[in-house]
Amino acid sequence: IKVKDKEIKEGEWITIDGGTGNVMVGQIPTVEAGITGEFKKLMEWADEIRKIGVRTNADTPPDAKKAREFGAEGIGLCRTEHMFFAPERLPIVQEMIMAETEEERRKALDKLLPFQKDDFKGIFKEMAGLPVIIRTLDPPLHEFLPKREELMVEIALMKERGEDPKKIEEKEKILARVEQLHEFNPMLGHRGCRLGITYPEITEMQARAIMEAACELKKEGVEVIPEIMIPLVGNVNELKNQKEVVVKVAEEVMEKYGVEVKYMVGTMIEIPRATVTADQIAEEAEFFSFGTNDLTQMTLGFSRDDVAKFLPIYIDKKIIEDDPFMTLDQEGVGQLVKIAIEKGRKTNPSLEIGICGEHGGDSESVKFCHRVGMNYVSCSPYRVPVARLAAAQAAVEEKISQK
């Protein structure tokens, strides 16, 4: 490639400015991003004006720490499945998936519990005194197993090489389980609260890890505010089912440790049916968090993974103005959000409401969240300053419109 008429060969360094897109020859020294000087003063002014809170989406203590440095006021989404993919944990997760009885599954989950508890303790410490929303397991189980095609090739090669029949048999068992778990449309399949209802022991383990971590830290004098979020709820009975599991475990753990930890149980609103039955769901939920990534997919009928094939053409032909996965579709998805907020607060006036989809870090979407009366937005750590500024701009625009 050429940069300013200079030829860059494969293996040589270039540096790209992520803000401007400028390409520089060589390896330019970088510094850790931070909020200092005039930027810091601007953020302080924004915080004085804004009304809506700003949290972060974070799954690790380092991400939580960075977000707090950028001004995050808690975690709006901690995805527990990201903790399952670590090399030392994945074999245990696969053992749990391969289990043929509840007893075998529980044995594997018992091995996972200490890992999850340590994860939560690290995150709670970084967010001491601030709320932390932890989502129970969301993706379908097949995501934790090897891909079907890869297994088939591997087994064929093992047979060709005349490898140990027992090892081949083990691989064939995994393949059989992968075939069993295969889904034609995983986004609408066996995931979210459906997993927890089918295998309540998974929800039990996660609730135990959360509450044990919280109780142990409280005994050490650390203030912990856990909020447990059940994903993919579309029917209030799904939430009731999972809430019963969480509350039972929480009470057992607090009694065991002899401490009281204030916790909440809520749900992710990401299915259209949940928005129009939000009054029923709010009778069981203490908070709503809008998962607008999936809510956008299901409302528009657009697959986020495949939309690139036609979305640029739609935008170019002015069929739609913006990428709905970047900027919230206020006329469609946004109306469902408004309905859910109105219905939810009608039956539960103290309902805490936020957003944790990608839109939580988009300026126009943040302003919409302010207008419809959300308590907070949640976004990736490095977008926290953007959300803080947009929230302040929304408050200023509201004042101007009232004059």
N, C-alpha and C positions, 0 to 999 in steps of 0.2 A: 504494500500500500504506500501511498505518498502523502506526506504531511508537509505543507508549505514547500513543495518541490523537493523535499528530502525523502529518499526512499527508505522505508522501514522494512527490515527483513524479519522473517519468522524467528521468534526467540528473543528479539530485542524489546526493550522496555518502552512503553508509551504511558502517559498519564492522562486520564480523562476527567475534566471538571464536570461533576454530576449536575451542577446547577446551570451551567451555560452550554455544555456539550463541547466545549473547546478541547482539542487534542494537542497535547504537548509532547515533544520528543524527550525521551529519557524518563528516569524514575524521580519524580519531584517529591521532596520531603512533605509529609502531611502531619497534621496535628489532630488530636482527638476533638471532636465537635463538642462545643459547650456553649452556655449562655453567659456572656460577659459583656462588660462595657455598655455601649449604647443599646445593644440588643437586649441586655438584661433590663435596662430602664424601660424600654418599650414594653417588655413582657409584664413588668410591674404595673405600668399604666393600664395594660389590657386587663390584668387581674382585678384592678380596682373597679373596672367598669362592667365586666362580664357578669352574667347572672347564672349561666349554665356551667356545671362542673366539667372537668376534663380528666378522664382516666386513660389508662393504657391497656393494650392487648399485649400480654407478656407471659411467657411460659417458663422462664428461667430467672434465677436471682440476678445475673448480670443485666438482663433486659429490664427487670424491675428497677434495679439501681439506676440505670441510665435514664429510664423514663422519669424517675423521681427527680433526678438532676435537671431534667427538662421541665419540671413543674407538674408532673402527673399527680393527681389527688387520689390515687388508688388504682386497682386493676379492674377493668371492666370485662375482661375475658382472659382466663387462663385455661389453655386447652390441654387436658390431661393426656390425650393420646400422643402428644409430641414427646412425652416422657417415656412412652412405651417403646420407642424406636431405638433407644440407646443400645449399643452392642451387647452389654451384659444383661439387658432386660428382655430383648426380643426373643431369645430362646425360651424364656419362662412364659412370655405371652403366647408363644406358639404351643407350648406345653398345655397351657390353659385351653387353647382353641381345639387342640387335638383330643382333649379329655372326653371320655365317653360317658362319664357319670358326674353328677354334681359333686360327689366326694373328691374325685380326681381334680375337678376344676378348682374346688376350694383349696386343695393342697398347693396348686400352682399360684393361686391368688394370695395365699399366705406368704409365699416367697416374694411376691411383688409388693406387698404392703410396706415393708421397711423402706424400699426405694421411694415409693410415693410419699411416705411420711417425711423423709428427709428432704425431698423436693419442696414440699409444702412449707416445711420449717424454714428453709432458705428464703423462699418467696415472702413468707409472713414477716420474717426479720427485716427484710429490705423495705417492706411496706408497713412497718410497725405503726399502729395508730390510724391506719387508713384501710378502707374496705377492699377486700379481695374476692372477686367473683370467680369461682372455679366451676367449670363445666364438666359434668360427668361424661364418660366415654361416648364419642359421637360417631366415628366412622365405622363402616361395616367390617366384620372380623377378617374378611379375606385380604384386606389391605396389609395385614401383619404376616401373611404367608407369602411364599415365593409365587411368582406368576406361573400360570398354568402352562404356557408355551415353553418357558424356561425349564420347568420340571420335566416335561415330556422329552425335550432334547437331552437333558441330563441323564434321564433313565435309559434312553436309547443308547447313549454313549457308554454308560456303565455296563450295559448288557453286551455291547460290542467288545468292550475291553475285558469282559469276563470277570467283573469285580464281584466281591462278596455278595452272595444272594440275600443275606440278611440286611445289608445296607441298601440293596435295591428294593427290598420289601418295605423298608422304612420310608424310602422316597415315594414308593407307590401308595403308601398309606396317606402321606401328605397330599399327593395328587388327588386321591379319592376325596379327601376333605375339601380341597380347593374346588373340585367339581361340585361337591355338595353345597358349598357356600356361594357358588357362582350366581350372579344376578344379571339380568338383562339391562336393568336400569338401577344401579346401586344408589344413586342419589335419592331415589324414592323407595329404597329397599329396607333391609333389616339393619337399621342403624338408629342412633339417638336413643330416645326413651324406649324404643321397641326392643333394643338390646337389653336394657335394664329390666324390662318387664319379663322378657324371656329368661334372662339369667340374673335374677335379683342379687345373687352373690357378688356380681361385679360392682353393682351400686353399693352394696354393703361394704366391700373392701375399700372403695374410694371414700365413702362417708367416714369410715373408721380412720383412714389415714389422715383425712382433713381434720377431724375432731381430736384425734390423739396429738397431732402436731400442734393444734391450737391450745389444747389443755396443757401440754408440756411447756409451751412458751409462756402461757399465762402464769404458771407456777414460777417461772424464771423472772416474772415481772414485765414481760413484753405484752403490749396491748395488741390483740389480734381481733380482726373483724371479718370472719368468713361468711361468704354468701354462696350457697350451693345452687348451681343452675342446672335444671333438667332440660336437655335439648330436644327439639323436634316435636314438641307437644302440639297436638291439633285438637285434642279432646280433653276436657277437664279430668276425666277419669284416668287418663294416662298420668297426669300430674299427681292426682290423689294417690295412685298406686306407688309411684316413686317417692313421694313425700313421706308416706308411711314408713318406708324402708329407712330413709334418711333420719327421720325423727326418732325412730326406735333405736338406731345405732347411736345417735348423738346422745340420747338420754343414758344409754348403757355406758358410754365412754365417760361422760361427765360424772356419773356416779362412781365409776372405777377410780377416777383421778381426784374426786372430791372437790371439783371446781365447777363454776358456772361460766360458760362462754356464750355471749350473745351471738346468735347466728341467724341467718335468714335462708329460706328456701324459695326459689323463684324459677322462672322459666325463660327460655329463649323463644321469642315470637318470630317464627320464620316460615310458618305455614299459613296460607291465606285463611283457612278455616279458623285458625287461632285468633286472627284479628277480628272476625265477625262474631266470635263467641267469647270475646275477651272479658265480658262481664261475668260469665261463669268461671273462667279460669282465674280471674282476679280474686274470687272468693277463697281460692286455695293458695294463690301466689302472693308472696310479699314483695316481689319485684318482677318487672318485665325488662328484658333486654332484647332489642330488635336485632335479629341476625339478618341484616338486609341483603347479604350476599345470596342466601338461599331464597329469601322472600322475593327478591327480584327475579331469580330464575323461575320460581313457581308461578309468579304473577304474570310475567311477560311470556313465559314458555320459551325462554332463551337459555340454552346451555352455556354456562360461563366458559366451559372448556372448548366449545365448538363455534362460538359466536363470531370469532375473527374471520370466518369464511364469508360472512355477509355484512357484518356491522359497519366496516369502513364504507361500503357502498351505500348503506342506509344513511349514514351521516353525510356523505358526499351529495346524495340526492335529496337531502333535507327531509327525509322521511322521519327521522328523529334528529334532535339537535346534538345530544351528548351521549357518550358511552354510559348506559344505565348502571354499569358496574363500577364506574368511577364517580359519577354524580347522580344522586338519587333522583329517580323518576317521580317527581313531586305530584304530577297529575294522576298517576296510576298507583304505584307502590305507596307514594306519600299519602294518598287518600285512605288506604288501608291502615297505615300507621295512625292517622288521625282518628279513625273509627275505633281502633284498639285502645288508644289513650282515653278517649271519651267514655267508652264502655267500661274500661277497666277501672277508671277513677270513680265511676258512678257507683259501683258496688264495693270499691275499696279506695276511699279518698286518700289514704296514706301510702298508696302504691308508689314505690320507687321505680322510675322509668328512665332507661338509657338506650343507647345504640352501640353495638359492638362490631358491626360490619365494616367493610372498607370505607364506607361513606363517612364514618366518624372522623376521618382526617381530611375530608374535602370541604373547602370553605363554604360553598353554596349549600351543601348538605347540612353543615353545622348550623348555618343560619336558619334553615328550615326546622331543625331540631329545637332551636331556641323558640321559634315562633309557635310551635305546637305544644310547648310546655314540658319538654323532657328535663329531667334533673341533671343529666350528664351525657357527654359523648365519650366514646372510647376509641383510641386509634393506636397505631404502632408507635413505639417510643420516639422515633425521630420526627413524627408528625405532630407530636404534642404541642410544640410552639405554634404551629399553623392553626391548630384547633383553638388554642387560647386566644390568638389574635382574631380569628373569625368570630368567636363567641363575643368578643368585645365589640367588633364591628356590628354584629347583630343587635346588640344592646343600644348602640348609638343610632342605628337606622330606625329602631323602634321609637326612640325618643323623638327623632326628627319627624317621623310619620304622625306622631301624636300632637305635634304643634299646629 
